[in-house]
Amino acid sequence: MHAKNRVPNSGQSTPSPPASPLRSPRYRPGRKSGRCSPFQPGRTIAHRFSCLLLSVLLRRQRIFLFAPLIYISGMLLYMGTASVDVIPVVKHRPSPGSVYRSPQVYEKLKIYMNADNSSADAISTVWKNSYKGGQWRPCVNKSYEGLPESNGYVYVEANGGLNQQRTSICNAVAVAGYLNATLLIPNFHFHSIWRDPSKFKDIYDEEYFISTLKNDVRVVDKIPEYIMERFDHNLTNVYNFRIKAWSSIRYYRDVVMPKLLEEKVIRISPFANRLSFDAPPAVQRLRCLANYEALRFSSPILSLGETLVARMKERSANSGGKYLSVHLRFEEDMVAFSCCVFDGGELEKEDMKKARERGWKGKFTKPGRVIRPGAIRINGKCPLTPLEVGLMLRGMGFDNNTYIFMASGKIYNSEKTMAPLLEMFPNLQTKEMLASEEELVPYKRFSSRMAAIDYTVCLHSEVFLTTQGGNFPHFLMGHRRYRYGGHSKTIRPDKRRLALLFDNPNIGWRTFKRQMLNMRSHSDTKGFELKRPNDSIYTFPCPDCMCRTNKSEAARSSAT
């Protein structure tokens, strides 16, 4: 058989195209095949109906156009027979750490906690770490030279509570020294929350403040009459700078200085946090000098504070006079401001609503503001309750013989909330317990003076525990570093981790204790910290306010 030519020869006709393939045989009724037939014998009625319906659909495919209508009709028929009153309930499981379950955790762990006698005396063994480069010592250098002629007077209004006012005072000293100006004793702004009308000399030793700074910054308690005549003897008529928060020292040189030279007196109100944490060494030196050397509490406050320190050391004689201090922030205004939910039910909810409206009218009820208590707790922003503080300290190894000084205002619902803490630590003391009624009378109506007493007793404790942050613990940590060779001797709990642990009623005592001991050890390690950019010099005095002491110098100083 010969192959066909692709190109036909001349004279030959073109070959015909191949025939089309045969079509598949159609399904014909009556054929014995594997197809579905409603007429086959042995079929049930349901099977015959299904086969008949299928054959109709296959033969008349246009019926698929009515499929949506059939589906909708079926759904309507079903909805008509179902009850619409029954709504499926979707159970929402709260995120771990978002719910206050500390009382349940305490009830479970209490038996094991009281039976645990394995802990050593934590008050004597809590601080083990030493700085690898040696300890630190205060080294704030005072000037012994005379000051040049002043460029004018600077008057500031310090707002906030005790330690926010302290920030203003120290920053004012730094700014006045940098501008070669004379500082008028700062005025304390009356605040609706603290409601304390105290003046500078009521809280601090004014004469000591002026004399300590005399060769570095001029400080006076009065502006000369001939200058005040221009302002009708009214400081509110003096030009007031509205300075942005955290302004650099260059701003004062470029903007404030020309006005000072022109007017000879300027006013800055408000002044809290109006100077950047980062500044040249000369400015930092003045901050250190003001905070750690020049600012000393007034004689009455200092005397009572030192008396309470002596009483705490006397009562804790079995521990070598060592005691633990706690800054507990569970006052009504703090609980309200945090927007956290505890276990007080409807009464707590109503109390907090009133407190927010009283202290921050409209702040928490602005349109569009959403408050998520669970998220706040997960992020570690809720204040620790007295129960949580006690449970945490017991887990860290402090037994029920430990003497504790508690610095705080009036605790919210104290009869209920303080009971577990007193059960765990019966030797807990407050300034109201240590001092007589007569000793506290001059200070009871003044929140800043009462805070100054707390500050003094906490400063001299072997261990300081901070629970909520704020200016009080931050200043205290820095002051303790300045006193104790650079180590803050402060326990700073990881509140995010605590939120998870306190939200687990199934946790065991050994697991909980291990977590707390790790947290305590971490605070010991972080006791020595150097100031980083944007850190506060009032919390981290190294290296601006302190110098490193090597081991040989430390040995010589201890020998002498």
Secondary structure, DSSP 4 states (H G I P E B T S, - for coil): -PPPPSSPPTTPPPPPPPPPPPPPPPP-TT--SSS--TTSTT--HHHHHHHHHHHHHHH-GGGGGGHHHHHHHHHHHHHHHS-TT-----PPPPPTT-S--HHHHHHHHHHHHHH------HHHHS-----TT-EEEE--PPP-SPPPPP--EEEEEE-SSHHHHHHHHHHHHHHHHHTT-EEEPPEEPP-TTT-----HHHHB-HHHHHHHTTTT-EEESS--HHHHGGGTT-GGGS-EE-PPTT--HHHIIIIIHHHHHHHSEEEESS-TT-S-S---HHHHHHHHIIIIII--B-HHHHHHHHHHHHHHHHHTGGGTT--EEEE---BHHHHHHHT---S-HHHHHHHHHHHHHHHSTTTTS-TT----HHHHHHTT-SPPPHHHHHHHHHHTT--TT--EEEE-SPBTTHHHHSHHHHHH-TTEE-HHHHS-HHHHTTTTT-HHHHHHHHHHHHHT-SEEEESS-SHHHHHHHHHHHHHTTTB--EE---HHHHHHHHT-TT--HHHHHHHHHHHHHHHHHTTB----TT--TTT--TTTTEEEE-HHHHHHHHH-
